[in-house]
């Protein structure tokens, strides 16, 4: 056999050995990834089991939150009226100018969104 044939066979054998080591290494990494994914899947199933127990409570909380959010404009209006009754009377300015406020009472449109019509004052 010639030297060229022997070197070619040796080079092909070395290439196959390097590819085998590479494929073994990739297989180890893929196995590790598969194990991690399996652990994640089990964790997700555990979380899903816990969530099934609290879903009715969350629905109740959301429903109650909607009711409270609908009542906020009413509470805001009542608080403004109470504050207006309890606020001290404005004193006349010392420089003789008018004591008029810069803007009128804020009007919330949230009351209209829930179907509440405040009484005219």
Biopython code that builds the backbone (N, CA, C, O; Angstrom):
import numpy as np
from Bio.PDB.StructureBuilder import StructureBuilder

atoms = [
    (1, "UNK", "N", (0.835, -1.162, 0.000)),
    (1, "UNK", "CA", (0.000, 0.000, 0.000)),
    (1, "UNK", "C", (0.885, 1.231, 0.000)),
    (1, "UNK", "O", (1.989, 1.264, 0.544)),
    (2, "UNK", "N", (0.344, 2.200, -0.623)),
    (2, "UNK", "CA", (1.138, 3.422, -0.696)),
    (2, "UNK", "C", (0.871, 4.294, 0.536)),
    (2, "UNK", "O", (-0.114, 4.119, 1.254)),
    (3, "UNK", "N", (1.759, 5.204, 0.738)),
    (3, "UNK", "CA", (1.664, 6.111, 1.876)),
    (3, "UNK", "C", (0.404, 6.975, 1.793)),
    (3, "UNK", "O", (-0.193, 7.283, 2.824)),
    (4, "UNK", "N", (-0.003, 7.362, 0.613)),
    (4, "UNK", "CA", (-1.188, 8.202, 0.419)),
    (4, "UNK", "C", (-2.447, 7.488, 0.877)),
    (4, "UNK", "O", (-3.310, 8.112, 1.495)),
    (5, "UNK", "N", (-2.579, 6.202, 0.594)),
    (5, "UNK", "CA", (-3.751, 5.422, 0.998)),
    (5, "UNK", "C", (-3.779, 5.311, 2.525)),
    (5, "UNK", "O", (-4.843, 5.461, 3.126)),
    (6, "UNK", "N", (-2.652, 5.055, 3.156)),
    (6, "UNK", "CA", (-2.590, 4.915, 4.608)),
    (6, "UNK", "C", (-2.961, 6.239, 5.278)),
    (6, "UNK", "O", (-3.729, 6.242, 6.241)),
    (7, "UNK", "N", (-2.434, 7.360, 4.788)),
    (7, "UNK", "CA", (-2.764, 8.665, 5.363)),
    (7, "UNK", "C", (-4.240, 9.009, 5.168)),
    (7, "UNK", "O", (-4.850, 9.612, 6.050)),
    (8, "UNK", "N", (-4.814, 8.642, 4.041)),
    (8, "UNK", "CA", (-6.235, 8.901, 3.783)),
    (8, "UNK", "C", (-7.099, 8.104, 4.748)),
    (8, "UNK", "O", (-8.055, 8.643, 5.305)),
    (9, "UNK", "N", (-6.782, 6.836, 4.953)),
    (9, "UNK", "CA", (-7.532, 5.999, 5.881)),
    (9, "UNK", "C", (-7.395, 6.545, 7.311)),
    (9, "UNK", "O", (-8.371, 6.583, 8.060)),
    (10, "UNK", "N", (-6.199, 6.960, 7.676)),
    (10, "UNK", "CA", (-5.985, 7.508, 9.022)),
    (10, "UNK", "C", (-6.769, 8.809, 9.204)),
    (10, "UNK", "O", (-7.362, 9.031, 10.260)),
    (11, "UNK", "N", (-6.775, 9.659, 8.193)),
    (11, "UNK", "CA", (-7.506, 10.912, 8.274)),
    (11, "UNK", "C", (-9.010, 10.672, 8.364)),
    (11, "UNK", "O", (-9.698, 11.343, 9.133)),
    (12, "UNK", "N", (-9.519, 9.733, 7.594)),
    (12, "UNK", "CA", (-10.954, 9.406, 7.645)),
    (12, "UNK", "C", (-11.304, 8.834, 9.022)),
    (12, "UNK", "O", (-12.353, 9.164, 9.576)),
    (13, "UNK", "N", (-10.440, 7.982, 9.576)),
    (13, "UNK", "CA", (-10.673, 7.419, 10.904)),
    (13, "UNK", "C", (-10.677, 8.520, 11.959)),
    (13, "UNK", "O", (-11.521, 8.516, 12.856)),
    (14, "UNK", "N", (-9.741, 9.464, 11.859)),
    (14, "UNK", "CA", (-9.699, 10.586, 12.793)),
    (14, "UNK", "C", (-10.950, 11.451, 12.673)),
    (14, "UNK", "O", (-11.489, 11.896, 13.686)),
    (15, "UNK", "N", (-11.418, 11.696, 11.450)),
    (15, "UNK", "CA", (-12.633, 12.486, 11.226)),
    (15, "UNK", "C", (-13.836, 11.792, 11.837)),
    (15, "UNK", "O", (-14.664, 12.444, 12.473)),
    (16, "UNK", "N", (-13.950, 10.484, 11.656)),
    (16, "UNK", "CA", (-15.064, 9.728, 12.233)),
    (16, "UNK", "C", (-14.996, 9.767, 13.761)),
    (16, "UNK", "O", (-16.032, 9.877, 14.418)),
    (17, "UNK", "N", (-13.811, 9.680, 14.328)),
    (17, "UNK", "CA", (-13.662, 9.729, 15.788)),
    (17, "UNK", "C", (-14.071, 11.100, 16.330)),
    (17, "UNK", "O", (-14.765, 11.184, 17.343)),
    (18, "UNK", "N", (-13.643, 12.171, 15.661)),
    (18, "UNK", "CA", (-14.013, 13.523, 16.101)),
    (18, "UNK", "C", (-15.514, 13.718, 15.981)),
    (18, "UNK", "O", (-16.125, 14.290, 16.883)),
    (19, "UNK", "N", (-16.125, 13.263, 14.903)),
    (19, "UNK", "CA", (-17.577, 13.372, 14.743)),
    (19, "UNK", "C", (-18.308, 12.563, 15.812)),
    (19, "UNK", "O", (-19.338, 13.007, 16.319)),
    (20, "UNK", "N", (-17.796, 11.388, 16.159)),
    (20, "UNK", "CA", (-18.424, 10.568, 17.195)),
    (20, "UNK", "C", (-18.365, 11.270, 18.547)),
    (20, "UNK", "O", (-19.347, 11.256, 19.290)),
    (21, "UNK", "N", (-17.235, 11.881, 18.878)),
    (21, "UNK", "CA", (-17.107, 12.620, 20.141)),
    (21, "UNK", "C", (-18.059, 13.819, 20.151)),
    (21, "UNK", "O", (-18.706, 14.096, 21.161)),
    (22, "UNK", "N", (-18.139, 14.525, 19.026)),
    (22, "UNK", "CA", (-19.040, 15.670, 18.920)),
    (22, "UNK", "C", (-20.493, 15.241, 19.100)),
    (22, "UNK", "O", (-21.248, 15.864, 19.846)),
    (23, "UNK", "N", (-20.875, 14.164, 18.403)),
    (23, "UNK", "CA", (-22.260, 13.685, 18.519)),
    (23, "UNK", "C", (-22.566, 13.200, 19.936)),
    (23, "UNK", "O", (-23.679, 13.392, 20.424)),
    (24, "UNK", "N", (-21.594, 12.576, 20.599)),
    (24, "UNK", "CA", (-21.790, 12.162, 21.983)),
    (24, "UNK", "C", (-22.009, 13.383, 22.874)),
    (24, "UNK", "O", (-22.891, 13.373, 23.733)),
    (25, "UNK", "N", (-21.213, 14.430, 22.676)),
    (25, "UNK", "CA", (-21.335, 15.646, 23.465)),
    (25, "UNK", "C", (-22.688, 16.320, 23.230)),
    (25, "UNK", "O", (-23.328, 16.764, 24.184)),
    (26, "UNK", "N", (-23.133, 16.400, 21.967)),
    (26, "UNK", "CA", (-24.444, 16.976, 21.650)),
    (26, "UNK", "C", (-25.550, 16.136, 22.288)),
    (26, "UNK", "O", (-26.530, 16.688, 22.788)),
    (27, "UNK", "N", (-25.408, 14.824, 22.279)),
    (27, "UNK", "CA", (-26.398, 13.951, 22.911)),
    (27, "UNK", "C", (-26.496, 14.186, 24.410)),
    (27, "UNK", "O", (-27.593, 14.178, 24.967)),
    (28, "UNK", "N", (-25.348, 14.397, 25.077)),
    (28, "UNK", "CA", (-25.351, 14.679, 26.521)),
    (28, "UNK", "C", (-26.069, 16.002, 26.790)),
    (28, "UNK", "O", (-26.874, 16.097, 27.716)),
    (29, "UNK", "N", (-25.777, 17.020, 25.982)),
    (29, "UNK", "CA", (-26.436, 18.313, 26.163)),
    (29, "UNK", "C", (-27.939, 18.215, 25.929)),
    (29, "UNK", "O", (-28.725, 18.793, 26.680)),
    (30, "UNK", "N", (-28.340, 17.485, 24.891)),
    (30, "UNK", "CA", (-29.769, 17.334, 24.615)),
    (30, "UNK", "C", (-30.474, 16.556, 25.725)),
    (30, "UNK", "O", (-31.624, 16.847, 26.053)),
    (31, "UNK", "N", (-29.799, 15.584, 26.294)),
    (31, "UNK", "CA", (-30.372, 14.821, 27.409)),
    (31, "UNK", "C", (-30.584, 15.741, 28.614)),
    (31, "UNK", "O", (-31.612, 15.666, 29.287)),
    (32, "UNK", "N", (-29.604, 16.607, 28.880)),
    (32, "UNK", "CA", (-29.726, 17.549, 29.988)),
    (32, "UNK", "C", (-30.886, 18.519, 29.758)),
    (32, "UNK", "O", (-31.630, 18.831, 30.688)),
    (33, "UNK", "N", (-31.039, 18.995, 28.521)),
    (33, "UNK", "CA", (-32.144, 19.887, 28.187)),
    (33, "UNK", "C", (-33.478, 19.165, 28.356)),
    (33, "UNK", "O", (-34.436, 19.735, 28.878)),
    (34, "UNK", "N", (-33.535, 17.915, 27.915)),
    (34, "UNK", "CA", (-34.770, 17.136, 28.058)),
    (34, "UNK", "C", (-35.131, 16.942, 29.523)),
    (34, "UNK", "O", (-36.306, 17.022, 29.882)),
    (35, "UNK", "N", (-34.147, 16.689, 30.372)),
    (35, "UNK", "CA", (-34.411, 16.537, 31.807)),
    (35, "UNK", "C", (-34.928, 17.848, 32.407)),
    (35, "UNK", "O", (-35.857, 17.837, 33.215)),
    (36, "UNK", "N", (-34.338, 18.960, 32.019)),
    (36, "UNK", "CA", (-34.799, 20.261, 32.519)),
    (36, "UNK", "C", (-36.217, 20.562, 32.059)),
    (36, "UNK", "O", (-37.022, 21.085, 32.830)),
    (37, "UNK", "N", (-36.528, 20.235, 30.805)),
    (37, "UNK", "CA", (-37.882, 20.446, 30.296)),
    (37, "UNK", "C", (-38.891, 19.562, 31.024)),
    (37, "UNK", "O", (-40.018, 19.987, 31.273)),
    (38, "UNK", "N", (-38.500, 18.352, 31.361)),
    (38, "UNK", "CA", (-39.384, 17.463, 32.109)),
    (38, "UNK", "C", (-39.665, 18.028, 33.496)),
    (38, "UNK", "O", (-40.801, 17.994, 33.967)),
    (39, "UNK", "N", (-38.616, 18.552, 34.154)),
    (39, "UNK", "CA", (-38.806, 19.182, 35.463)),
    (39, "UNK", "C", (-39.728, 20.390, 35.354)),
    (39, "UNK", "O", (-40.582, 20.598, 36.215)),
    (40, "UNK", "N", (-39.562, 21.184, 34.308)),
    (40, "UNK", "CA", (-40.419, 22.355, 34.098)),
    (40, "UNK", "C", (-41.864, 21.941, 33.872)),
    (40, "UNK", "O", (-42.785, 22.577, 34.386)),
    (41, "UNK", "N", (-42.062, 20.880, 33.106)),
    (41, "UNK", "CA", (-43.414, 20.387, 32.836)),
    (41, "UNK", "C", (-44.091, 19.962, 34.136)),
    (41, "UNK", "O", (-45.269, 20.252, 34.347)),
    (42, "UNK", "N", (-43.356, 19.279, 35.001)),
    (42, "UNK", "CA", (-43.922, 18.870, 36.282)),
    (42, "UNK", "C", (-44.257, 20.084, 37.142)),
    (42, "UNK", "O", (-45.285, 20.094, 37.819)),
    (43, "UNK", "N", (-43.401, 21.109, 37.122)),
    (43, "UNK", "CA", (-43.668, 22.324, 37.889)),
    (43, "UNK", "C", (-44.914, 23.035, 37.377)),
    (43, "UNK", "O", (-45.724, 23.524, 38.164)),
    (44, "UNK", "N", (-45.063, 23.089, 36.059)),
    (44, "UNK", "CA", (-46.235, 23.738, 35.467)),
    (44, "UNK", "C", (-47.502, 22.976, 35.842)),
    (44, "UNK", "O", (-48.526, 23.593, 36.137)),
    (45, "UNK", "N", (-47.450, 21.657, 35.834)),
    (45, "UNK", "CA", (-48.623, 20.872, 36.222)),
    (45, "UNK", "C", (-48.969, 21.093, 37.691)),
    (45, "UNK", "O", (-50.147, 21.143, 38.044)),
    (46, "UNK", "N", (-47.967, 21.224, 38.546)),
    (46, "UNK", "CA", (-48.216, 21.507, 39.961)),
    (46, "UNK", "C", (-48.866, 22.880, 40.126)),
    (46, "UNK", "O", (-49.827, 23.032, 40.880)),
    (47, "UNK", "N", (-48.337, 23.871, 39.420)),
    (47, "UNK", "CA", (-48.906, 25.222, 39.490)),
    (47, "UNK", "C", (-50.334, 25.217, 38.967)),
    (47, "UNK", "O", (-51.206, 25.872, 39.539)),
    (48, "UNK", "N", (-50.580, 24.489, 37.893)),
    (48, "UNK", "CA", (-51.931, 24.415, 37.338)),
    (48, "UNK", "C", (-52.893, 23.795, 38.344)),
    (48, "UNK", "O", (-54.033, 24.244, 38.473)),
    (49, "UNK", "N", (-52.440, 22.766, 39.058)),
    (49, "UNK", "CA", (-53.281, 22.152, 40.087)),
    (49, "UNK", "C", (-53.602, 23.122, 41.208)),
    (49, "UNK", "O", (-54.725, 23.149, 41.710)),
    (50, "UNK", "N", (-52.605, 23.927, 41.605)),
    (50, "UNK", "CA", (-52.853, 24.921, 42.650)),
    (50, "UNK", "C", (-53.787, 26.018, 42.147)),
    (50, "UNK", "O", (-54.638, 26.499, 42.894)),
    (51, "UNK", "N", (-53.634, 26.409, 40.898)),
    (51, "UNK", "CA", (-54.451, 27.490, 40.339)),
    (51, "UNK", "C", (-55.907, 27.068, 40.218)),
    (51, "UNK", "O", (-56.800, 27.902, 40.373)),
    (52, "UNK", "N", (-56.167, 25.797, 39.946)),
    (52, "UNK", "CA", (-57.559, 25.339, 39.824)),
    (52, "UNK", "C", (-58.317, 25.550, 41.125)),
    (52, "UNK", "O", (-59.531, 25.759, 41.111)),
    (53, "UNK", "N", (-57.610, 25.496, 42.249)),
    (53, "UNK", "CA", (-58.269, 25.669, 43.540)),
    (53, "UNK", "C", (-58.652, 27.120, 43.806)),
    (53, "UNK", "O", (-59.630, 27.380, 44.507)),
    (54, "UNK", "N", (-57.894, 28.071, 43.255)),
    (54, "UNK", "CA", (-58.146, 29.475, 43.580)),
    (54, "UNK", "C", (-58.878, 30.237, 42.481)),
    (54, "UNK", "O", (-59.211, 31.406, 42.672)),
    (55, "UNK", "N", (-59.138, 29.611, 41.340)),
    (55, "UNK", "CA", (-59.806, 30.326, 40.244)),
    (55, "UNK", "C", (-61.181, 30.849, 40.659)),
    (55, "UNK", "O", (-61.487, 31.998, 40.340)),
    (56, "UNK", "N", (-62.042, 30.072, 41.359)),
    (56, "UNK", "CA", (-63.331, 30.644, 41.766)),
    (56, "UNK", "C", (-63.163, 31.854, 42.684)),
    (56, "UNK", "O", (-63.935, 32.808, 42.587)),
    (57, "UNK", "N", (-62.183, 31.832, 43.562)),
    (57, "UNK", "CA", (-61.939, 32.980, 44.431)),
    (57, "UNK", "C", (-61.497, 34.198, 43.642)),
    (57, "UNK", "O", (-61.912, 35.316, 43.948)),
    (58, "UNK", "N", (-60.663, 34.001, 42.634)),
    (58, "UNK", "CA", (-60.201, 35.118, 41.804)),
    (58, "UNK", "C", (-61.365, 35.711, 41.027)),
    (58, "UNK", "O", (-61.457, 36.930, 40.883)),
    (59, "UNK", "N", (-62.252, 34.863, 40.526)),
    (59, "UNK", "CA", (-63.426, 35.376, 39.811)),
    (59, "UNK", "C", (-64.284, 36.217, 40.746)),
    (59, "UNK", "O", (-64.808, 37.256, 40.342)),
    (60, "UNK", "N", (-64.432, 35.776, 41.992)),
    (60, "UNK", "CA", (-65.207, 36.537, 42.974)),
    (60, "UNK", "C", (-64.522, 37.873, 43.272)),
    (60, "UNK", "O", (-65.186, 38.905, 43.372)),
    (61, "UNK", "N", (-63.203, 37.852, 43.412)),
    (61, "UNK", "CA", (-62.448, 39.091, 43.670)),
    (61, "UNK", "C", (-62.615, 40.057, 42.501)),
    (61, "UNK", "O", (-62.820, 41.251, 42.718)),
    (62, "UNK", "N", (-62.531, 39.566, 41.274)),
    (62, "UNK", "CA", (-62.701, 40.437, 40.107)),
    (62, "UNK", "C", (-64.110, 41.022, 40.055)),
    (62, "UNK", "O", (-64.288, 42.192, 39.716)),
    (63, "UNK", "N", (-65.107, 40.209, 40.390)),
    (63, "UNK", "CA", (-66.485, 40.688, 40.397)),
    (63, "UNK", "C", (-66.648, 41.779, 41.462)),
    (63, "UNK", "O", (-67.249, 42.822, 41.201)),
    (64, "UNK", "N", (-66.113, 41.534, 42.652)),
    (64, "UNK", "CA", (-66.194, 42.529, 43.732)),
    (64, "UNK", "C", (-65.431, 43.799, 43.360)),
    (64, "UNK", "O", (-65.885, 44.907, 43.645)),
    (65, "UNK", "N", (-64.272, 43.635, 42.725)),
    (65, "UNK", "CA", (-63.508, 44.799, 42.280)),
    (65, "UNK", "C", (-64.274, 45.638, 41.273)),
    (65, "UNK", "O", (-64.178, 46.865, 41.285)),
    (66, "UNK", "N", (-65.035, 44.985, 40.400)),
    (66, "UNK", "CA", (-65.859, 45.718, 39.441)),
    (66, "UNK", "C", (-66.945, 46.525, 40.129)),
    (66, "UNK", "O", (-67.245, 47.650, 39.728)),
    (67, "UNK", "N", (-67.533, 45.944, 41.170)),
    (67, "UNK", "CA", (-68.571, 46.658, 41.922)),
    (67, "UNK", "C", (-67.968, 47.869, 42.625)),
    (67, "UNK", "O", (-68.546, 48.956, 42.611)),
    (68, "UNK", "N", (-66.806, 47.673, 43.239)),
    (68, "UNK", "CA", (-66.146, 48.786, 43.938)),
    (68, "UNK", "C", (-65.756, 49.871, 42.933)),
    (68, "UNK", "O", (-65.936, 51.058, 43.204)),
    (69, "UNK", "N", (-65.230, 49.476, 41.790)),
    (69, "UNK", "CA", (-64.844, 50.463, 40.779)),
    (69, "UNK", "C", (-66.063, 51.239, 40.283)),
    (69, "UNK", "O", (-65.959, 52.427, 39.977)),
    (70, "UNK", "N", (-67.212, 50.576, 40.203)),
    (70, "UNK", "CA", (-68.427, 51.271, 39.802)),
    (70, "UNK", "C", (-68.909, 52.247, 40.856)),
    (70, "UNK", "O", (-69.533, 53.255, 40.526)),
    (71, "UNK", "N", (-68.628, 51.960, 42.131)),
    (71, "UNK", "CA", (-69.083, 52.836, 43.219)),
    (71, "UNK", "C", (-68.138, 54.002, 43.464)),
    (71, "UNK", "O", (-68.513, 54.948, 44.156)),
    (72, "UNK", "N", (-66.941, 53.967, 42.927)),
    (72, "UNK", "CA", (-65.973, 55.038, 43.193)),
    (72, "UNK", "C", (-66.469, 56.424, 42.782)),
    (72, "UNK", "O", (-66.243, 57.373, 43.533)),
    (73, "UNK", "N", (-67.132, 56.597, 41.636)),
    (73, "UNK", "CA", (-67.625, 57.944, 41.316)),
    (73, "UNK", "C", (-68.626, 58.457, 42.347)),
    (73, "UNK", "O", (-68.623, 59.641, 42.683)),
    (74, "UNK", "N", (-69.483, 57.564, 42.851)),
    (74, "UNK", "CA", (-70.436, 57.980, 43.869)),
    (74, "UNK", "C", (-69.711, 58.403, 45.137)),
    (74, "UNK", "O", (-70.036, 59.435, 45.726)),
    (75, "UNK", "N", (-68.738, 57.617, 45.556)),
    (75, "UNK", "CA", (-67.976, 57.952, 46.752)),
    (75, "UNK", "C", (-67.207, 59.255, 46.569)),
    (75, "UNK", "O", (-67.082, 60.051, 47.499)),
    (76, "UNK", "N", (-66.701, 59.459, 45.373)),
    (76, "UNK", "CA", (-65.965, 60.684, 45.076)),
    (76, "UNK", "C", (-66.884, 61.898, 45.207)),
    (76, "UNK", "O", (-66.498, 62.917, 45.780)),
    (77, "UNK", "N", (-68.086, 61.783, 44.679)),
    (77, "UNK", "CA", (-69.042, 62.890, 44.772)),
    (77, "UNK", "C", (-69.445, 63.165, 46.205)),
    (77, "UNK", "O", (-69.522, 64.323, 46.617)),
    (78, "UNK", "N", (-69.705, 62.108, 46.976)),
    (78, "UNK", "CA", (-70.064, 62.296, 48.381)),
    (78, "UNK", "C", (-68.910, 62.938, 49.147)),
    (78, "UNK", "O", (-69.132, 63.820, 49.977)),
    (79, "UNK", "N", (-67.698, 62.508, 48.878)),
    (79, "UNK", "CA", (-66.538, 63.075, 49.567)),
    (79, "UNK", "C", (-66.379, 64.553, 49.232)),
    (79, "UNK", "O", (-66.009, 65.343, 50.100)),
    (80, "UNK", "N", (-66.652, 64.938, 47.995)),
    (80, "UNK", "CA", (-66.558, 66.354, 47.624)),
    (80, "UNK", "C", (-67.591, 67.185, 48.369)),
    (80, "UNK", "O", (-67.294, 68.292, 48.816)),
    (81, "UNK", "N", (-68.817, 66.649, 48.507)),
    (81, "UNK", "CA", (-69.854, 67.379, 49.225)),
    (81, "UNK", "C", (-69.514, 67.517, 50.709)),
    (81, "UNK", "O", (-69.727, 68.573, 51.304)),
    (82, "UNK", "N", (-68.991, 66.456, 51.294)),
    (82, "UNK", "CA", (-68.597, 66.516, 52.703)),
    (82, "UNK", "C", (-67.461, 67.523, 52.883)),
    (82, "UNK", "O", (-67.465, 68.313, 53.827)),
    (83, "UNK", "N", (-66.511, 67.487, 51.989)),
    (83, "UNK", "CA", (-65.383, 68.418, 52.067)),
    (83, "UNK", "C", (-65.869, 69.858, 51.904)),
    (83, "UNK", "O", (-65.357, 70.759, 52.568)),
    (84, "UNK", "N", (-66.847, 70.083, 51.030)),
    (84, "UNK", "CA", (-67.365, 71.436, 50.825)),
    (84, "UNK", "C", (-68.074, 71.934, 52.077)),
    (84, "UNK", "O", (-67.998, 73.118, 52.404)),
    (85, "UNK", "N", (-68.768, 71.029, 52.786)),
    (85, "UNK", "CA", (-69.459, 71.431, 54.014)),
    (85, "UNK", "C", (-68.473, 71.730, 55.139)),
    (85, "UNK", "O", (-68.696, 72.643, 55.935)),
    (86, "UNK", "N", (-67.395, 70.974, 55.207)),
    (86, "UNK", "CA", (-66.450, 71.106, 56.311)),
    (86, "UNK", "C", (-65.360, 72.137, 56.066)),
    (86, "UNK", "O", (-64.654, 72.519, 56.999)),
    (87, "UNK", "N", (-65.214, 72.587, 54.847)),
    (87, "UNK", "CA", (-64.139, 73.523, 54.527)),
    (87, "UNK", "C", (-64.434, 74.884, 55.145)),
    (87, "UNK", "O", (-65.586, 75.318, 55.147)),
    (88, "UNK", "N", (-63.424, 75.560, 55.667)),
    (88, "UNK", "CA", (-63.662, 76.895, 56.231)),
    (88, "UNK", "C", (-64.009, 77.884, 55.117)),
    (88, "UNK", "O", (-63.603, 77.721, 53.967)),
    (89, "UNK", "N", (-64.767, 78.907, 55.489)),
    (89, "UNK", "CA", (-65.149, 79.922, 54.502)),
    (89, "UNK", "C", (-63.897, 80.648, 54.031)),
    (89, "UNK", "O", (-63.020, 80.955, 54.838)),
    (90, "UNK", "N", (-63.802, 80.925, 52.731)),
    (90, "UNK", "CA", (-62.603, 81.613, 52.231)),
    (90, "UNK", "C", (-62.545, 83.041, 52.763)),
    (90, "UNK", "O", (-63.562, 83.731, 52.833)),
    (91, "UNK", "N", (-61.379, 83.463, 53.126)),
    (91, "UNK", "CA", (-61.184, 84.825, 53.614)),
    (91, "UNK", "C", (-60.909, 85.750, 52.436)),
    (91, "UNK", "O", (-60.360, 85.342, 51.412)),
    (92, "UNK", "N", (-61.309, 87.012, 52.611)),
    (92, "UNK", "CA", (-61.064, 87.994, 51.557)),
    (92, "UNK", "C", (-59.565, 88.235, 51.456)),
    (92, "UNK", "O", (-58.889, 88.338, 52.479)),
    (93, "UNK", "N", (-59.037, 88.325, 50.245)),
    (93, "UNK", "CA", (-57.605, 88.565, 50.103)),
    (93, "UNK", "C", (-57.211, 89.947, 50.623)),
    (93, "UNK", "O", (-57.988, 90.899, 50.566)),
    (94, "UNK", "N", (-56.014, 90.024, 51.118)),
    (94, "UNK", "CA", (-55.528, 91.267, 51.721)),
    (94, "UNK", "C", (-55.314, 92.367, 50.685)),
    (94, "UNK", "O", (-55.372, 93.548, 51.025)),
    (95, "UNK", "N", (-55.071, 92.003, 49.440)),
    (95, "UNK", "CA", (-54.766, 93.019, 48.420)),
    (95, "UNK", "C", (-56.022, 93.579, 47.767)),
    (95, "UNK", "O", (-55.915, 94.438, 46.892)),
    (96, "UNK", "N", (-57.201, 93.126, 48.160)),
    (96, "UNK", "CA", (-58.441, 93.674, 47.625)),
    (96, "UNK", "C", (-58.930, 92.997, 46.353)),
    (96, "UNK", "O", (-59.963, 93.395, 45.816)),
    (97, "UNK", "N", (-58.224, 91.990, 45.853)),
    (97, "UNK", "CA", (-58.667, 91.275, 44.651)),
    (97, "UNK", "C", (-59.797, 90.312, 44.974)),
    (97, "UNK", "O", (-60.194, 90.177, 46.132)),
    (98, "UNK", "N", (-60.301, 89.660, 43.976)),
    (98, "UNK", "CA", (-61.410, 88.729, 44.197)),
    (98, "UNK", "C", (-60.873, 87.405, 44.722)),
    (98, "UNK", "O", (-59.723, 87.037, 44.486)),
    (99, "UNK", "N", (-61.731, 86.713, 45.430)),
    (99, "UNK", "CA", (-61.356, 85.428, 46.008)),
    (99, "UNK", "C", (-61.927, 84.273, 45.191)),
    (99, "UNK", "O", (-62.062, 83.165, 45.709)),
    (100, "UNK", "N", (-62.261, 84.508, 43.943)),
    (100, "UNK", "CA", (-62.855, 83.461, 43.110)),
    (100, "UNK", "C", (-61.822, 82.388, 42.798)),
    (100, "UNK", "O", (-60.639, 82.674, 42.614)),
    (101, "UNK", "N", (-62.291, 81.157, 42.744)),
    (101, "UNK", "CA", (-61.391, 80.058, 42.419)),
    (101, "UNK", "C", (-61.015, 80.116, 40.942)),
    (101, "UNK", "O", (-61.749, 80.669, 40.124)),
    (102, "UNK", "N", (-59.896, 79.555, 40.623)),
    (102, "UNK", "CA", (-59.413, 79.582, 39.239)),
    (102, "UNK", "C", (-60.220, 78.656, 38.342)),
    (102, "UNK", "O", (-60.315, 78.898, 37.139)),
    (103, "UNK", "N", (-60.796, 77.611, 38.895)),
    (103, "UNK", "CA", (-61.579, 76.698, 38.072)),
    (103, "UNK", "C", (-62.797, 76.263, 38.859)),
    (103, "UNK", "O", (-62.853, 76.423, 40.078)),
    (104, "UNK", "N", (-63.750, 75.725, 38.168)),
    (104, "UNK", "CA", (-64.972, 75.270, 38.825)),
    (104, "UNK", "C", (-64.776, 73.866, 39.391)),
    (104, "UNK", "O", (-63.690, 73.296, 39.280)),
    (105, "UNK", "N", (-65.802, 73.320, 39.985)),
    (105, "UNK", "CA", (-65.762, 71.990, 40.584)),
    (105, "UNK", "C", (-65.478, 70.956, 39.499)),
    (105, "UNK", "O", (-66.037, 71.018, 38.404)),
    (106, "UNK", "N", (-64.604, 70.006, 39.820)),
    (106, "UNK", "CA", (-64.310, 68.949, 38.849)),
    (106, "UNK", "C", (-65.528, 68.073, 38.672)),
    (106, "UNK", "O", (-66.226, 67.756, 39.635)),
    (107, "UNK", "N", (-65.777, 67.687, 37.450)),
    (107, "UNK", "CA", (-66.917, 66.832, 37.174)),
    (107, "UNK", "C", (-66.400, 65.492, 36.677)),
    (107, "UNK", "O", (-65.647, 65.423, 35.706)),
    (108, "UNK", "N", (-66.806, 64.448, 37.344)),
    (108, "UNK", "CA", (-66.377, 63.116, 36.945)),
    (108, "UNK", "C", (-67.386, 62.539, 35.969)),
    (108, "UNK", "O", (-68.593, 62.616, 36.197)),
    (109, "UNK", "N", (-66.896, 61.964, 34.890)),
    (109, "UNK", "CA", (-67.784, 61.315, 33.925)),
    (109, "UNK", "C", (-67.950, 59.838, 34.211)),
    (109, "UNK", "O", (-68.676, 59.137, 33.506)),
    (110, "UNK", "N", (-67.271, 59.365, 35.254)),
    (110, "UNK", "CA", (-67.395, 57.955, 35.602)),
    (110, "UNK", "C", (-68.793, 57.628, 36.092)),
    (110, "UNK", "O", (-69.261, 56.506, 35.899)),
    (111, "UNK", "N", (-69.481, 58.590, 36.729)),
    (111, "UNK", "CA", (-70.833, 58.348, 37.214)),
    (111, "UNK", "C", (-71.761, 58.045, 36.038)),
    (111, "UNK", "O", (-72.623, 57.171, 36.129)),
    (112, "UNK", "N", (-71.582, 58.766, 34.941)),
    (112, "UNK", "CA", (-72.416, 58.529, 33.771)),
    (112, "UNK", "C", (-72.155, 57.139, 33.182)),
    (112, "UNK", "O", (-73.061, 56.518, 32.626)),
    (113, "UNK", "N", (-70.922, 56.656, 33.305)),
    (113, "UNK", "CA", (-70.569, 55.357, 32.739)),
    (113, "UNK", "C", (-71.274, 54.215, 33.452)),
    (113, "UNK", "O", (-71.527, 53.172, 32.849)),
    (114, "UNK", "N", (-71.599, 54.400, 34.746)),
    (114, "UNK", "CA", (-72.278, 53.336, 35.487)),
    (114, "UNK", "C", (-73.779, 53.594, 35.596)),
    (114, "UNK", "O", (-74.488, 52.835, 36.257)),
    (115, "UNK", "N", (-74.276, 54.668, 34.949)),
    (115, "UNK", "CA", (-75.702, 54.927, 34.922)),
    (115, "UNK", "C", (-76.203, 55.758, 36.088)),
    (115, "UNK", "O", (-77.408, 55.788, 36.337)),
    (116, "UNK", "N", (-75.326, 56.429, 36.807)),
    (116, "UNK", "CA", (-75.739, 57.257, 37.951)),
    (116, "UNK", "C", (-75.859, 58.694, 37.512)),
    (116, "UNK", "O", (-74.955, 59.245, 36.883)),
    (117, "UNK", "N", (-76.984, 59.298, 37.848)),
    (117, "UNK", "CA", (-77.208, 60.701, 37.555)),
    (117, "UNK", "C", (-77.172, 61.475, 38.860)),
    (117, "UNK", "O", (-78.111, 61.349, 39.646)),
    (118, "UNK", "N", (-76.143, 62.270, 39.139)),
    (118, "UNK", "CA", (-76.107, 63.009, 40.407)),
    (118, "UNK", "C", (-77.208, 64.054, 40.462)),
    (118, "UNK", "O", (-77.580, 64.614, 39.431)),
    (119, "UNK", "N", (-77.730, 64.323, 41.645)),
    (119, "UNK", "CA", (-78.778, 65.340, 41.757)),
    (119, "UNK", "C", (-78.205, 66.726, 41.420)),
    (119, "UNK", "O", (-77.057, 67.030, 41.746)),
    (120, "UNK", "N", (-79.015, 67.549, 40.771)),
    (120, "UNK", "CA", (-78.577, 68.912, 40.423)),
    (120, "UNK", "C", (-78.504, 69.742, 41.686)),
    (120, "UNK", "O", (-79.392, 69.688, 42.536)),
    (121, "UNK", "N", (-77.437, 70.508, 41.797)),
    (121, "UNK", "CA", (-77.271, 71.345, 43.001)),
    (121, "UNK", "C", (-77.414, 72.788, 42.646)),
    (121, "UNK", "O", (-77.308, 73.651, 43.516)),
]
sb = StructureBuilder()
sb.init_structure("model")
sb.init_model(0)
sb.init_chain("A")
sb.init_seg("    ")
for serial, (resi, resn, name, xyz) in enumerate(atoms, 1):
    if name == "N":
        sb.init_residue(resn, " ", resi, " ")
    sb.init_atom(name, np.array(xyz, "f"), 0.0, 1.0, " ", f" {name:<3s}", serial, name[0])
structure = sb.get_structure()
